[in-house]
């Protein structure tokens, strides 16, 4: 069984280094082919990426910036050019419970298995105490058998909603989008494709750190998320509060004038 960890990167070296240090604590990580797909980062170099992933089997830097969805599509194409049997899609802002690969092995017969139980995607059914079903999943944290990647490439064109599109396609084809009830990866990016740092902050449910490195990164993430959310709320509601105060002051002034 040849297993690929495909990592899409674009700038954010601090998150890349955290992700790499967390990934390296994974059990049996030496059995995985780590392949990096950089979307022509403008703030980090190839040497930065090599330093973060010294054991990478392959590092591909795009000739031009494709955007998150098209970079994902191209990663699928690049994966099919390898001899790997499974593709594990890993964004550069994930951390990993050290036993994620051991968990995958128990369910390696699944065509699709997401290790990220996103709060943003509704649960549609239960398989057992460890596995649930959803109608949509994101790419990050998802493991695909080779035949699934091939079907996606042959039937789903790239778009700005690529993971939603292939989710719809796979469900219509009769595939189950299996998800671990307990997240084995966690999202630690505050700002990104699916997060705006305020009204939307995505995270994986039921994630346990598993080691001191992940614990530190997780605490940092939730502290920054709460601060960011609080700032968003203050910014969103402060104009309304000011307007109410102005209206109240105007009423008081009007009352005083009428009673002079």
Secondary structure in CASP SS format (residue, H / E / C, confidence):
PFRMAT SS
TARGET T0000
AUTHOR 0000-0000-0000
METHOD secondary structure of the structure
MODEL  1
X C 1.00
X C 1.00
X E 1.00
X E 1.00
X E 1.00
X E 1.00
X E 1.00
X E 1.00
X E 1.00
X C 1.00
X C 1.00
X C 1.00
X H 1.00
X H 1.00
X H 1.00
X H 1.00
X H 1.00
X H 1.00
X H 1.00
X H 1.00
X H 1.00
X H 1.00
X H 1.00
X C 1.00
X C 1.00
X C 1.00
X C 1.00
X C 1.00
X H 1.00
X H 1.00
X H 1.00
X E 1.00
X E 1.00
X E 1.00
X E 1.00
X E 1.00
X E 1.00
X E 1.00
X C 1.00
X C 1.00
X C 1.00
X C 1.00
X C 1.00
X C 1.00
X C 1.00
X H 1.00
X H 1.00
X H 1.00
X H 1.00
X H 1.00
X H 1.00
X H 1.00
X C 1.00
X C 1.00
X C 1.00
X C 1.00
X C 1.00
X E 1.00
X E 1.00
X E 1.00
X E 1.00
X C 1.00
X C 1.00
X C 1.00
X C 1.00
X C 1.00
X C 1.00
X H 1.00
X H 1.00
X H 1.00
X H 1.00
X H 1.00
X H 1.00
X H 1.00
X H 1.00
X H 1.00
X H 1.00
X H 1.00
X H 1.00
X H 1.00
X C 1.00
X C 1.00
X C 1.00
X C 1.00
X C 1.00
X E 1.00
X E 1.00
X E 1.00
X E 1.00
X E 1.00
X E 1.00
X C 1.00
X C 1.00
X E 1.00
X E 1.00
X E 1.00
X C 1.00
X C 1.00
X C 1.00
X H 1.00
X H 1.00
X H 1.00
X H 1.00
X H 1.00
X H 1.00
X H 1.00
X C 1.00
X C 1.00
X C 1.00
X C 1.00
X C 1.00
X E 1.00
X E 1.00
X E 1.00
X C 1.00
X C 1.00
X C 1.00
X E 1.00
X C 1.00
X C 1.00
X C 1.00
X C 1.00
X E 1.00
X E 1.00
X E 1.00
X E 1.00
X C 1.00
X C 1.00
X C 1.00
X C 1.00
X E 1.00
X E 1.00
X E 1.00
X E 1.00
X C 1.00
X C 1.00
X C 1.00
X C 1.00
X C 1.00
X C 1.00
X C 1.00
X E 1.00
X E 1.00
X E 1.00
X E 1.00
X H 1.00
X H 1.00
X H 1.00
X H 1.00
X H 1.00
X H 1.00
X H 1.00
X H 1.00
X H 1.00
X H 1.00
X C 1.00
X C 1.00
X C 1.00
X C 1.00
X C 1.00
X C 1.00
X H 1.00
X H 1.00
X H 1.00
X H 1.00
X H 1.00
X H 1.00
X H 1.00
X H 1.00
X H 1.00
X H 1.00
X H 1.00
X C 1.00
X C 1.00
X C 1.00
X C 1.00
X E 1.00
X E 1.00
X E 1.00
X E 1.00
X C 1.00
X C 1.00
X C 1.00
X C 1.00
X E 1.00
X E 1.00
X E 1.00
X C 1.00
X C 1.00
X C 1.00
X E 1.00
X C 1.00
X C 1.00
X C 1.00
X C 1.00
X E 1.00
X C 1.00
X C 1.00
X C 1.00
X C 1.00
X C 1.00
X C 1.00
X C 1.00
X E 1.00
X C 1.00
X C 1.00
X C 1.00
X C 1.00
X C 1.00
X C 1.00
X C 1.00
X H 1.00
X H 1.00
X H 1.00
X H 1.00
X H 1.00
X H 1.00
X H 1.00
X H 1.00
X H 1.00
X H 1.00
X H 1.00
X H 1.00
X H 1.00
X H 1.00
X H 1.00
X H 1.00
X H 1.00
X H 1.00
X H 1.00
X H 1.00
X H 1.00
X H 1.00
X H 1.00
X H 1.00
X H 1.00
X H 1.00
X H 1.00
X H 1.00
X H 1.00
X H 1.00
X H 1.00
X H 1.00
X H 1.00
X H 1.00
X H 1.00
X H 1.00
X H 1.00
X H 1.00
X H 1.00
X H 1.00
X H 1.00
X H 1.00
X H 1.00
X H 1.00
X H 1.00
X H 1.00
X H 1.00
X C 1.00
X C 1.00
END
